[in-house]
Amino acid sequence: MLKIPFSATMCFMVVRMKHTKGKRNRIRSHHALKAGRFVMCGHCKIQTLPHQMCANCGYYAGRKVVDVLAKLDKKEKKKKEKELATKEAAE
């Protein structure tokens, strides 16, 4: 008797319920990325995510929530103070 290798005799499964191209495309129609929604910070006028504290100035809903300058080192603190002063003078 002739011996046939096991891999040659292996049969593969057939897809029983194949999705049509239309079904595939209808499913993928909802996978598109949506544009981000941003709002302007009321204090420094930088775009932030809605219902989030502004990372630039530390304000949320018109009041100061976090002191952003306290977490910076001396050089960055001086630069940030100068930047905020120029923005307030422009208003």
Summary of the structure (lengths in Angstrom):
residues: 91
radius of gyration: 29.8
end to end distance: 95.1
largest distance: 96.5
contacts: 146
relative contact order: 0.08
helix: 36%
strand: 9%
